Amino acid sequence: MKLIIAIVQDEDTSRLVSSLMKSGFGVTKLATTGGFLRAGNTTLLIGVDDEKLHAVMEIIEHVCKSRKQMATAPATMPGMSGMYSASTYPVEVTVGGATVFVLSVDQFVKL
Ligand code: 2BA
């Protein structure tokens, strides 16, 4: 069995959970925050038998879109290595489709 940990954008969450549930997969949804953008995203926990892993990955890939977002980066002050000035500048980053970790599960029990 595998545990899929999928970090997805909030905009894709509802459609992704519906698609997974419709296909018979169990899902747990966690509200999370990305370290870089400090913005909300969603982490899904999906436990599946090994032979279903590919089907889940296909659904995630199909539903989750990449999007451009603006982030604010600190501007470094010349001559002050390691220090940041008060000013910041916007940078564009591409977020997603999805960041996915696949872990092998030693044991799966429902008590
Ligand atoms: P965030 O950490 O908020 O990152 C959002 C997007 O910002 C990232 O999109 C990436 O395009 C960019 N980014 C992240 N760190 C950066 C850096 N040091 N310099 C420049 N740009 C940077 P994604 O790669 O699609 O990641 C989306 C979210 O997935 C992340 O949100 C984070 O919550 C999670 N994530 C990504 N990689 C991870 C990892 N190795 N471990 C744990 N979580 C991860």
Backbone and ligand atoms as CSV (ligand in chain L), in Angstrom:
chain,resi,resn,atom,element,x,y,z
A,1,MET,N,N,0.843,-1.201,0.000
A,1,MET,CA,C,0.000,0.000,0.000
A,1,MET,C,C,0.880,1.255,0.000
A,2,LYS,N,N,0.346,2.319,-0.577
A,2,LYS,CA,C,1.066,3.597,-0.627
A,2,LYS,C,C,0.241,4.689,0.042
A,3,LEU,N,N,0.947,5.649,0.615
A,3,LEU,CA,C,0.296,6.870,1.093
A,3,LEU,C,C,0.758,8.003,0.189
A,4,ILE,N,N,-0.203,8.611,-0.485
A,4,ILE,CA,C,0.099,9.750,-1.360
A,4,ILE,C,C,-0.171,11.017,-0.567
A,5,ILE,N,N,0.840,11.874,-0.493
A,5,ILE,CA,C,0.671,13.190,0.136
A,5,ILE,C,C,0.742,14.197,-1.004
A,6,ALA,N,N,-0.376,14.830,-1.293
A,6,ALA,CA,C,-0.439,15.749,-2.439
A,6,ALA,C,C,-0.728,17.165,-1.949
A,7,ILE,N,N,0.188,18.079,-2.234
A,7,ILE,CA,C,-0.021,19.488,-1.882
A,7,ILE,C,C,-0.549,20.185,-3.131
A,8,VAL,N,N,-1.764,20.714,-3.023
A,8,VAL,CA,C,-2.435,21.279,-4.201
A,8,VAL,C,C,-2.931,22.689,-3.893
A,9,GLN,N,N,-3.239,23.418,-4.938
A,9,GLN,CA,C,-3.767,24.769,-4.737
A,9,GLN,C,C,-5.232,24.699,-4.311
A,10,ASP,N,N,-5.618,25.650,-3.469
A,10,ASP,CA,C,-6.996,25.655,-2.955
A,10,ASP,C,C,-8.010,25.634,-4.106
A,11,GLU,N,N,-7.705,26.314,-5.206
A,11,GLU,CA,C,-8.627,26.412,-6.347
A,11,GLU,C,C,-8.935,25.046,-6.960
A,12,ASP,N,N,-8.010,24.094,-6.824
A,12,ASP,CA,C,-8.194,22.773,-7.438
A,12,ASP,C,C,-8.790,21.751,-6.473
A,13,THR,N,N,-8.856,22.118,-5.194
A,13,THR,CA,C,-9.156,21.116,-4.171
A,13,THR,C,C,-10.519,20.462,-4.339
A,14,SER,N,N,-11.545,21.293,-4.507
A,14,SER,CA,C,-12.904,20.757,-4.538
A,14,SER,C,C,-13.071,19.754,-5.681
A,15,ARG,N,N,-12.592,20.135,-6.862
A,15,ARG,CA,C,-12.727,19.267,-8.030
A,15,ARG,C,C,-11.900,17.985,-7.857
A,16,LEU,N,N,-10.727,18.139,-7.254
A,16,LEU,CA,C,-9.862,16.970,-7.072
A,16,LEU,C,C,-10.473,15.993,-6.069
A,17,VAL,N,N,-10.977,16.517,-4.944
A,17,VAL,CA,C,-11.591,15.625,-3.941
A,17,VAL,C,C,-12.793,14.917,-4.560
A,18,SER,N,N,-13.641,15.672,-5.298
A,18,SER,CA,C,-14.814,15.049,-5.936
A,18,SER,C,C,-14.388,13.952,-6.901
A,19,SER,N,N,-13.396,14.233,-7.738
A,19,SER,CA,C,-12.949,13.237,-8.731
A,19,SER,C,C,-12.418,11.988,-8.042
A,20,LEU,N,N,-11.630,12.181,-6.974
A,20,LEU,CA,C,-11.064,11.022,-6.275
A,20,LEU,C,C,-12.167,10.195,-5.614
A,21,MET,N,N,-13.109,10.897,-4.967
A,21,MET,CA,C,-14.195,10.186,-4.283
A,21,MET,C,C,-15.057,9.415,-5.282
A,22,LYS,N,N,-15.340,10.088,-6.433
A,22,LYS,CA,C,-16.153,9.422,-7.468
A,22,LYS,C,C,-15.476,8.144,-7.962
A,23,SER,N,N,-14.142,8.159,-7.973
A,23,SER,CA,C,-13.410,6.977,-8.445
A,23,SER,C,C,-13.177,5.969,-7.333
A,24,GLY,N,N,-13.729,6.252,-6.159
A,24,GLY,CA,C,-13.687,5.265,-5.080
A,24,GLY,C,C,-12.498,5.353,-4.147
A,25,PHE,N,N,-11.759,6.474,-4.195
A,25,PHE,CA,C,-10.585,6.610,-3.324
A,25,PHE,C,C,-10.945,7.385,-2.059
A,26,GLY,N,N,-10.363,6.973,-0.944
A,26,GLY,CA,C,-10.544,7.694,0.316
A,26,GLY,C,C,-9.573,8.869,0.383
A,27,VAL,N,N,-10.046,9.990,0.899
A,27,VAL,CA,C,-9.218,11.210,0.934
A,27,VAL,C,C,-9.377,11.910,2.279
A,28,THR,N,N,-8.272,12.405,2.819
A,28,THR,CA,C,-8.333,13.310,3.975
A,28,THR,C,C,-7.708,14.631,3.565
A,29,LYS,N,N,-8.420,15.701,3.898
A,29,LYS,CA,C,-8.015,17.040,3.443
A,29,LYS,C,C,-7.495,17.856,4.641
A,30,LEU,N,N,-6.325,18.428,4.474
A,30,LEU,CA,C,-5.752,19.263,5.536
A,30,LEU,C,C,-5.546,20.673,4.999
A,31,ALA,N,N,-5.874,21.671,5.800
A,31,ALA,CA,C,-5.594,23.061,5.411
A,31,ALA,C,C,-4.152,23.363,5.780
A,32,THR,N,N,-3.350,23.736,4.781
A,32,THR,CA,C,-1.915,23.951,5.031
A,32,THR,C,C,-1.473,25.298,4.467
A,33,THR,N,N,-0.238,25.656,4.732
A,33,THR,CA,C,0.304,26.940,4.280
A,33,THR,C,C,1.676,26.712,3.665
A,34,GLY,N,N,1.900,27.244,2.480
A,34,GLY,CA,C,3.198,27.111,1.813
A,34,GLY,C,C,4.237,27.997,2.474
A,35,GLY,N,N,5.432,27.456,2.632
A,35,GLY,CA,C,6.494,28.200,3.318
A,35,GLY,C,C,6.984,29.395,2.534
A,36,PHE,N,N,6.946,29.319,1.202
A,36,PHE,CA,C,7.516,30.399,0.389
A,36,PHE,C,C,6.525,31.547,0.220
A,37,LEU,N,N,5.327,31.237,-0.243
A,37,LEU,CA,C,4.326,32.294,-0.463
A,37,LEU,C,C,3.608,32.688,0.825
A,38,ARG,N,N,3.710,31.824,1.841
A,38,ARG,CA,C,2.967,32.035,3.104
A,38,ARG,C,C,1.469,32.181,2.824
A,39,ALA,N,N,1.005,31.454,1.810
A,39,ALA,CA,C,-0.412,31.492,1.439
A,39,ALA,C,C,-0.992,30.099,1.645
A,40,GLY,N,N,-2.315,30.055,1.782
A,40,GLY,CA,C,-2.982,28.784,2.027
A,40,GLY,C,C,-2.884,27.845,0.841
A,41,ASN,N,N,-2.680,26.568,1.126
A,41,ASN,CA,C,-2.854,25.539,0.107
A,41,ASN,C,C,-3.496,24.337,0.807
A,42,THR,N,N,-3.652,23.242,0.094
A,42,THR,CA,C,-4.338,22.097,0.677
A,42,THR,C,C,-3.472,20.856,0.529
A,43,THR,N,N,-3.387,20.091,1.599
A,43,THR,CA,C,-2.652,18.822,1.538
A,43,THR,C,C,-3.651,17.677,1.652
A,44,LEU,N,N,-3.601,16.779,0.677
A,44,LEU,CA,C,-4.494,15.624,0.684
A,44,LEU,C,C,-3.697,14.366,1.038
A,45,LEU,N,N,-4.275,13.554,1.906
A,45,LEU,CA,C,-3.711,12.244,2.241
A,45,LEU,C,C,-4.586,11.191,1.569
A,46,ILE,N,N,-3.967,10.361,0.750
A,46,ILE,CA,C,-4.733,9.359,-0.004
A,46,ILE,C,C,-4.025,8.006,0.153
A,47,GLY,N,N,-4.683,7.086,0.811
A,47,GLY,CA,C,-4.118,5.738,0.956
A,47,GLY,C,C,-4.662,4.833,-0.138
A,48,VAL,N,N,-3.751,4.172,-0.875
A,48,VAL,CA,C,-4.209,3.319,-1.992
A,48,VAL,C,C,-3.392,2.035,-2.090
A,49,ASP,N,N,-4.029,1.012,-2.631
A,49,ASP,CA,C,-3.280,-0.212,-2.957
A,49,ASP,C,C,-2.294,0.124,-4.077
A,50,ASP,N,N,-1.172,-0.575,-4.089
A,50,ASP,CA,C,-0.097,-0.270,-5.047
A,50,ASP,C,C,-0.587,-0.186,-6.492
A,51,GLU,N,N,-1.485,-1.095,-6.860
A,51,GLU,CA,C,-1.914,-1.143,-8.268
A,51,GLU,C,C,-2.841,0.018,-8.648
A,52,LYS,N,N,-3.310,0.782,-7.640
A,52,LYS,CA,C,-4.178,1.930,-7.927
A,52,LYS,C,C,-3.402,3.258,-7.950
A,53,LEU,N,N,-2.120,3.180,-7.611
A,53,LEU,CA,C,-1.314,4.406,-7.513
A,53,LEU,C,C,-1.352,5.216,-8.808
A,54,HIS,N,N,-1.184,4.519,-9.912
A,54,HIS,CA,C,-1.129,5.185,-11.206
A,54,HIS,C,C,-2.437,5.924,-11.502
A,55,ALA,N,N,-3.554,5.301,-11.165
A,55,ALA,CA,C,-4.870,5.910,-11.432
A,55,ALA,C,C,-5.017,7.219,-10.638
A,56,VAL,N,N,-4.567,7.203,-9.387
A,56,VAL,CA,C,-4.664,8.423,-8.562
A,56,VAL,C,C,-3.766,9.524,-9.130
A,57,MET,N,N,-2.548,9.147,-9.517
A,57,MET,CA,C,-1.621,10.143,-10.070
A,57,MET,C,C,-2.202,10.774,-11.341
A,58,GLU,N,N,-2.873,9.975,-12.137
A,58,GLU,CA,C,-3.477,10.503,-13.370
A,58,GLU,C,C,-4.580,11.518,-13.053
A,59,ILE,N,N,-5.380,11.211,-12.029
A,59,ILE,CA,C,-6.450,12.146,-11.655
A,59,ILE,C,C,-5.838,13.460,-11.167
A,60,ILE,N,N,-4.821,13.361,-10.314
A,60,ILE,CA,C,-4.177,14.580,-9.786
A,60,ILE,C,C,-3.619,15.405,-10.946
A,61,GLU,N,N,-2.938,14.733,-11.856
A,61,GLU,CA,C,-2.324,15.439,-12.987
A,61,GLU,C,C,-3.382,16.100,-13.873
A,62,HIS,N,N,-4.505,15.417,-14.038
A,62,HIS,CA,C,-5.572,15.925,-14.905
A,62,HIS,C,C,-6.245,17.165,-14.287
A,63,VAL,N,N,-6.432,17.154,-12.974
A,63,VAL,CA,C,-7.215,18.219,-12.327
A,63,VAL,C,C,-6.353,19.441,-11.961
A,64,CYS,N,N,-5.137,19.206,-11.496
A,64,CYS,CA,C,-4.345,20.317,-10.917
A,64,CYS,C,C,-3.628,21.116,-11.996
A,65,LYS,N,N,-3.916,22.402,-12.010
A,65,LYS,CA,C,-3.355,23.289,-13.034
A,65,LYS,C,C,-2.194,24.091,-12.441
A,66,SER,N,N,-1.249,24.462,-13.311
A,66,SER,CA,C,-0.216,25.382,-12.834
A,66,SER,C,C,-0.712,26.810,-13.044
A,67,ARG,N,N,-0.364,27.672,-12.102
A,67,ARG,CA,C,-0.794,29.079,-12.168
A,67,ARG,C,C,0.364,29.984,-11.795
A,68,LYS,N,N,0.314,31.185,-12.334
A,68,LYS,CA,C,1.347,32.165,-11.975
A,68,LYS,C,C,0.834,32.988,-10.791
A,69,GLN,N,N,1.703,33.211,-9.838
A,69,GLN,CA,C,1.331,34.050,-8.695
A,69,GLN,C,C,2.458,35.017,-8.404
A,70,MET,N,N,2.093,36.143,-7.832
A,70,MET,CA,C,3.108,37.118,-7.465
A,70,MET,C,C,3.515,36.871,-6.010
A,71,ALA,N,N,4.835,36.915,-5.787
A,71,ALA,CA,C,5.358,36.787,-4.424
A,71,ALA,C,C,6.182,38.030,-4.145
A,72,THR,N,N,6.330,38.364,-2.903
A,72,THR,CA,C,7.137,39.536,-2.560
A,72,THR,C,C,8.477,39.065,-2.013
A,73,ALA,N,N,9.541,39.444,-2.706
A,73,ALA,CA,C,10.882,39.031,-2.278
A,73,ALA,C,C,11.590,40.215,-1.639
A,74,PRO,N,N,12.346,39.978,-0.571
A,74,PRO,CA,C,13.084,41.079,0.033
A,74,PRO,C,C,14.246,41.512,-0.862
A,75,ALA,N,N,14.465,42.820,-0.982
A,75,ALA,CA,C,15.580,43.345,-1.777
A,75,ALA,C,C,16.802,43.471,-0.877
A,76,THR,N,N,17.920,42.843,-1.283
A,76,THR,CA,C,19.122,42.921,-0.446
A,76,THR,C,C,19.783,44.279,-0.622
A,77,MET,N,N,20.336,44.800,0.454
A,77,MET,CA,C,21.016,46.099,0.388
A,77,MET,C,C,22.459,45.893,-0.040
A,78,PRO,N,N,22.928,46.665,-1.036
A,78,PRO,CA,C,24.302,46.509,-1.471
A,78,PRO,C,C,25.249,46.780,-0.305
A,79,GLY,N,N,26.267,45.926,-0.190
A,79,GLY,CA,C,27.275,46.152,0.846
A,79,GLY,C,C,26.868,45.639,2.216
A,80,MET,N,N,25.660,45.122,2.351
A,80,MET,CA,C,25.239,44.616,3.660
A,80,MET,C,C,24.879,43.145,3.506
A,81,SER,N,N,25.907,42.329,3.354
A,81,SER,CA,C,25.696,40.906,3.114
A,81,SER,C,C,24.878,40.272,4.240
A,82,GLY,N,N,23.847,39.529,3.837
A,82,GLY,CA,C,23.025,38.828,4.821
A,82,GLY,C,C,21.941,39.688,5.441
A,83,MET,N,N,21.928,40.985,5.161
A,83,MET,CA,C,20.910,41.871,5.731
A,83,MET,C,C,19.874,42.214,4.664
A,84,TYR,N,N,18.666,42.497,5.087
A,84,TYR,CA,C,17.621,42.889,4.155
A,84,TYR,C,C,17.221,44.335,4.400
A,85,SER,N,N,16.924,45.033,3.331
A,85,SER,CA,C,16.397,46.386,3.481
A,85,SER,C,C,14.902,46.300,3.749
A,86,ALA,N,N,14.285,47.406,4.045
A,86,ALA,CA,C,12.852,47.417,4.313
A,86,ALA,C,C,12.062,47.249,3.017
A,87,SER,N,N,12.707,47.534,1.865
A,87,SER,CA,C,11.960,47.479,0.615
A,87,SER,C,C,11.858,46.047,0.093
A,88,THR,N,N,10.818,45.801,-0.694
A,88,THR,CA,C,10.624,44.486,-1.293
A,88,THR,C,C,10.268,44.689,-2.762
A,89,TYR,N,N,10.391,43.633,-3.553
A,89,TYR,CA,C,9.997,43.741,-4.956
A,89,TYR,C,C,9.213,42.495,-5.340
A,90,PRO,N,N,8.237,42.655,-6.265
A,90,PRO,CA,C,7.415,41.502,-6.628
A,90,PRO,C,C,8.129,40.575,-7.610
A,91,VAL,N,N,7.991,39.291,-7.407
A,91,VAL,CA,C,8.517,38.308,-8.357
A,91,VAL,C,C,7.385,37.348,-8.721
A,92,GLU,N,N,7.427,36.879,-9.975
A,92,GLU,CA,C,6.380,35.959,-10.415
A,92,GLU,C,C,6.861,34.515,-10.242
A,93,VAL,N,N,6.049,33.677,-9.614
A,93,VAL,CA,C,6.396,32.263,-9.484
A,93,VAL,C,C,5.275,31.414,-10.083
A,94,THR,N,N,5.662,30.266,-10.605
A,94,THR,CA,C,4.663,29.331,-11.134
A,94,THR,C,C,4.385,28.284,-10.064
A,95,VAL,N,N,3.136,28.196,-9.660
A,95,VAL,CA,C,2.757,27.253,-8.596
A,95,VAL,C,C,2.011,26.072,-9.208
A,96,GLY,N,N,2.360,24.882,-8.745
A,96,GLY,CA,C,1.644,23.671,-9.157
A,96,GLY,C,C,2.007,23.221,-10.550
A,97,GLY,N,N,1.158,22.396,-11.104
A,97,GLY,CA,C,0.027,21.581,-10.704
A,97,GLY,C,C,-0.024,21.093,-9.266
A,98,ALA,N,N,0.818,20.120,-8.864
A,98,ALA,CA,C,0.737,19.571,-7.522
A,98,ALA,C,C,2.124,19.081,-7.115
A,99,THR,N,N,2.378,19.163,-5.807
A,99,THR,CA,C,3.622,18.582,-5.273
A,99,THR,C,C,3.229,17.280,-4.586
A,100,VAL,N,N,3.768,16.162,-5.073
A,100,VAL,CA,C,3.270,14.859,-4.616
A,100,VAL,C,C,4.401,14.007,-4.041
A,101,PHE,N,N,4.180,13.495,-2.846
A,101,PHE,CA,C,5.095,12.539,-2.221
A,101,PHE,C,C,4.384,11.182,-2.163
A,102,VAL,N,N,5.105,10.119,-2.496
A,102,VAL,CA,C,4.521,8.777,-2.396
A,102,VAL,C,C,5.347,7.973,-1.388
A,103,LEU,N,N,4.684,7.512,-0.332
A,103,LEU,CA,C,5.364,6.772,0.740
A,103,LEU,C,C,4.833,5.337,0.787
A,104,SER,N,N,5.739,4.407,1.067
A,104,SER,CA,C,5.293,3.025,1.272
A,104,SER,C,C,4.733,2.895,2.678
A,105,VAL,N,N,3.622,2.204,2.781
A,105,VAL,CA,C,2.941,2.060,4.077
A,105,VAL,C,C,3.250,0.676,4.651
A,106,ASP,N,N,3.773,0.637,5.875
A,106,ASP,CA,C,4.084,-0.642,6.531
A,106,ASP,C,C,2.811,-1.351,6.970
A,107,GLN,N,N,1.901,-0.575,7.485
A,107,GLN,CA,C,0.708,-1.171,8.065
A,107,GLN,C,C,-0.463,-0.218,7.894
A,108,PHE,N,N,-1.622,-0.763,7.595
A,108,PHE,CA,C,-2.841,0.045,7.491
A,108,PHE,C,C,-3.915,-0.651,8.307
A,109,VAL,N,N,-4.351,-0.011,9.370
A,109,VAL,CA,C,-5.363,-0.640,10.234
A,109,VAL,C,C,-6.467,0.358,10.510
A,110,LYS,N,N,-7.672,-0.140,10.560
A,110,LYS,CA,C,-8.793,0.687,11.023
A,110,LYS,C,C,-9.298,0.017,12.296
A,111,LEU,N,N,-9.213,0.707,13.419
A,111,LEU,CA,C,-9.583,0.088,14.697
A,111,LEU,C,C,-10.932,0.608,15.165
L,1,2BA,P1,P,5.107,27.512,-1.344
L,1,2BA,O1,O,6.235,27.118,-0.451
L,1,2BA,O2,O,4.284,28.682,-0.910
L,1,2BA,O3,O,5.721,27.769,-2.793
L,1,2BA,C1,C,4.921,28.287,-3.837
L,1,2BA,C2,C,5.714,28.351,-5.127
L,1,2BA,O4,O,6.786,29.264,-4.969
L,1,2BA,C3,C,6.373,27.026,-5.520
L,1,2BA,O5,O,5.440,26.257,-6.267
L,1,2BA,C4,C,7.561,27.482,-6.341
L,1,2BA,O6,O,7.171,27.793,-7.682
L,1,2BA,C5,C,7.933,28.797,-5.691
L,1,2BA,N1,N,9.029,28.652,-4.734
L,1,2BA,C6,C,9.054,27.905,-3.609
L,1,2BA,N2,N,10.218,28.037,-2.955
L,1,2BA,C7,C,10.952,28.894,-3.686
L,1,2BA,C8,C,12.262,29.466,-3.557
L,1,2BA,N3,N,13.045,29.169,-2.525
L,1,2BA,N4,N,12.684,30.333,-4.520
L,1,2BA,C9,C,11.904,30.657,-5.566
L,1,2BA,N5,N,10.662,30.173,-5.750
L,1,2BA,C10,C,10.192,29.298,-4.837
L,1,2BA,P2,P,5.441,24.681,-6.164
L,1,2BA,O7,O,6.842,24.154,-6.329
L,1,2BA,O8,O,4.398,24.174,-7.091
L,1,2BA,O9,O,5.033,24.333,-4.653
L,1,2BA,C11,C,3.706,24.529,-4.179
L,1,2BA,C12,C,3.648,24.230,-2.706
L,1,2BA,O10,O,4.026,22.849,-2.487
L,1,2BA,C13,C,4.629,25.017,-1.846
L,1,2BA,O11,O,4.092,26.278,-1.521
L,1,2BA,C14,C,4.784,24.122,-0.621
L,1,2BA,O12,O,3.653,24.263,0.234
L,1,2BA,C15,C,4.729,22.734,-1.241
L,1,2BA,N6,N,6.056,22.200,-1.522
L,1,2BA,C16,C,6.773,22.345,-2.650
L,1,2BA,N7,N,7.937,21.666,-2.571
L,1,2BA,C17,C,7.946,21.085,-1.354
L,1,2BA,C18,C,8.871,20.234,-0.661
L,1,2BA,N8,N,10.062,19.852,-1.218
L,1,2BA,N9,N,8.559,19.818,0.586
L,1,2BA,C19,C,7.390,20.179,1.154
L,1,2BA,N10,N,6.471,20.962,0.566
L,1,2BA,C20,C,6.742,21.415,-0.678
